[in-house]
Every structure is written in C-alpha cells, then in structure tokens.
Amino acid sequence: LPDADIGMAADAAVSAAYGSAGERCMSISVVVAVGSSADPFIEAVKERLPKIKVGPGSDPQNEMGPLITLEHRNKVASYLEGAAAEGASVLVDGRDAQFEGNGFFLGVSLIDNVKPGMKVYDDEIFGPVLCVTRVSSYAEALELVNSNQYGNGTAIFTRDGGAARQYQFD
C-alpha cells in the first residue's frame, strides 16, 4: 500500500522472488503495487538487484545459483521476450547478464506494467523474475489476489494496522 515502508517491502520482495533462483514453491512472482507505491517500490528493487551475486553454488559468496536445467532456463527466458511482446515493460533483463562458471544461469529480471491475461502474470514461472502489477486501490488489489488461481500465500506491506487486519479477513 502507499503507506508501506518501501525499503522493507523491496527487501522482502527481492528475497522472496530471487532466493533459490525463484525455483521454490513459495517464491513470489508478482507484486501488486497500489497507487503511488509502484514507482518508489520499483526503484528500491532496482537498487538492490545489482547487489545479488549470481554464480556457482560452490562459491559461498554467491547468493543465487543456476536454474535446474537448460530447458527450464530457456523457458524462463522466453517469458521475458513474451512479456515485452504483450505490452509489459522489461526493466531488468536477466538474459543480458554474463556469468562465470558452468550452469544454466539467468540473471535477475524485473517486469513492470504486468496485467492479468499476460503469460508472465497467469503462469507460475519458477525462475528469477519479479513482475509488478499496478492498481489504483486496495479493493482492486484484493480482487486480483482473491481471483488468482494459485494464491498460495500473500502478504501486505502497510503501516496501517487496520488495513493489515482487514486484509487478514478479506
């Protein structure tokens, strides 16, 4: 929500989206940004992305390793191409990153202006891709969350205890 601690929300989103290269069941792939929160949130995420060290898991300095297979890496990369073709904005493209070592590497990616009906919104990607969907109100955000077929888990970032409590019930 617009009153959220943007830095805290960005830290949580980066960790949840890119940890384990996005290949875990509770990885997030979409953030719903309400109202004026979208631009500062995106900027905060973009500031954090270059700090994620990607490389072989054998190096303890690396925070994100390769994807599980070449086929999966190529499938995840295809979502980036498809997102732009469907009208989303690929702000950070992991296909452009260069890596040392062997493995099916793909850098972190960030996509803005994602909408329901786009493949990156509708599919579970299971890769290092974070999408941002912009909505104007809490009610619109709630409708998106509750109508999503996956809905494994959600979180709200707000400083308003009443909004947080209402979200729990909604």
C-alpha positions in Angstrom: 0.0 0.0 0.0 1.2 3.6 -0.5 1.9 4.0 3.3 4.3 1.0 3.4 7.9 1.1 4.4 9.2 0.8 0.8 12.7 -0.3 1.7 11.3 -3.1 3.9 8.9 -4.2 1.1 11.7 -4.1 -1.5 14.0 -6.2 0.7 11.2 -8.8 1.3 10.3 -8.9 -2.4 13.9 -9.3 -3.6 14.5 -12.1 -1.1 11.2 -13.9 -1.9 11.5 -13.5 -5.7 15.1 -14.3 -6.3 16.0 -16.7 -3.4 16.8 -20.2 -4.8 16.7 -18.6 -8.3 12.9 -18.4 -7.9 12.6 -22.2 -8.1 10.7 -22.8 -4.9 7.1 -23.3 -4.2 6.6 -20.1 -2.1 8.7 -17.9 -4.3 6.8 -14.8 -5.4 6.4 -13.8 -9.0 4.0 -10.8 -8.7 3.8 -7.8 -6.5 0.6 -5.8 -6.6 1.6 -2.1 -6.1 -1.3 0.1 -5.0 -1.5 3.7 -6.1 1.6 5.8 -5.7 3.7 3.0 -4.2 4.7 1.5 -7.6 7.4 3.9 -8.7 9.3 4.1 -5.4 8.9 0.3 -4.9 10.4 -0.4 -8.4 13.3 2.0 -7.8 14.0 0.4 -4.5 14.0 -3.1 -6.1 16.2 -1.9 -9.0 18.8 -0.6 -6.5 19.0 -4.0 -4.8 19.3 -6.2 -7.9 23.0 -5.4 -8.9 24.0 -6.5 -5.4 22.7 -10.1 -5.9 25.8 -12.2 -6.6 24.9 -14.9 -9.1 27.2 -17.8 -9.8 28.1 -21.4 -8.9 26.8 -22.6 -5.6 30.2 -23.9 -4.7 31.3 -20.3 -4.1 30.0 -19.1 -0.7 30.0 -15.5 -2.0 27.2 -16.3 -4.4 23.6 -15.7 -3.4 21.8 -17.2 -6.4 22.8 -20.2 -8.5 21.8 -21.5 -11.9 18.4 -22.9 -12.9 17.9 -26.6 -12.7 18.1 -27.5 -16.5 18.8 -25.8 -19.8 15.2 -26.4 -20.9 13.9 -24.6 -17.8 16.4 -21.7 -18.2 15.2 -21.2 -21.8 11.6 -21.4 -20.8 12.0 -18.8 -18.1 14.0 -16.6 -20.6 11.1 -16.9 -23.1 8.8 -15.2 -20.5 10.9 -12.1 -20.8 10.6 -12.0 -24.5 6.9 -12.7 -24.3 6.3 -10.0 -21.7 7.6 -7.2 -23.9 5.5 -8.5 -26.8 2.4 -8.4 -24.6 2.9 -4.8 -23.6 4.8 -5.1 -20.3 8.0 -3.2 -19.6 11.1 -5.4 -19.0 13.1 -3.1 -16.7 15.9 -5.5 -15.9 16.5 -8.4 -18.3 18.4 -11.3 -16.8 19.2 -12.6 -20.3 21.7 -9.8 -20.7 23.8 -10.9 -17.7 27.2 -12.6 -18.1 28.3 -15.3 -15.6 31.5 -17.2 -14.9 31.3 -21.0 -14.4 29.2 -23.7 -15.9 25.5 -23.8 -15.3 22.1 -22.8 -16.6 22.4 -19.2 -15.4 19.8 -16.5 -15.9 20.2 -13.1 -14.1 17.5 -11.5 -12.1 14.7 -9.9 -14.0 12.1 -7.2 -13.2 9.0 -6.6 -15.3 6.6 -3.6 -14.8 3.1 -3.0 -16.1 2.1 -6.6 -15.9 -1.6 -7.4 -16.2 -3.8 -10.4 -15.8 -4.1 -12.2 -19.2 -0.3 -11.8 -19.8 1.6 -15.1 -19.7 4.0 -13.7 -17.0 1.0 -13.0 -14.8 -1.0 -16.1 -15.5 1.7 -18.7 -15.3 3.9 -19.8 -12.4 7.3 -19.0 -13.8 9.6 -20.7 -11.2 12.6 -18.5 -12.1 14.3 -15.3 -11.1 11.6 -13.0 -12.5 9.6 -10.4 -10.5 6.5 -8.8 -12.0 4.8 -5.6 -10.8 1.1 -5.1 -11.4 -0.2 -1.6 -10.8 -3.6 -1.0 -9.4 -5.3 2.2 -8.1 -7.0 0.9 -4.9 -6.9 -1.7 -2.1 -10.2 -3.1 -3.4 -8.7 -3.6 -6.9 -5.6 -5.3 -5.4 -7.8 -7.6 -3.2 -9.8 -8.6 -6.3 -6.6 -9.6 -8.1 -5.3 -11.6 -5.2 -8.5 -13.4 -4.5 -9.2 -14.2 -8.1 -5.7 -15.7 -8.8 -5.9 -19.4 -9.4 -2.7 -20.1 -7.4 -3.0 -17.9 -4.4 -0.6 -20.0 -2.3 0.3 -17.1 0.0 0.1 -13.4 0.2 1.5 -10.6 2.3 0.6 -6.9 2.8 3.0 -4.1 3.4 1.4 -1.2 5.2 1.9 0.9 8.3 -1.9 0.9 8.9 -2.8 -1.8 11.4 -6.5 -1.5 10.5 -5.7 -2.2 6.8 -3.5 -5.1 7.8 -6.2 -6.6 9.9 -8.8 -6.1 7.3 -6.6 -7.8 4.7 -6.4 -10.8 7.0 -10.2 -11.1 6.8 -10.6 -10.2 3.2 
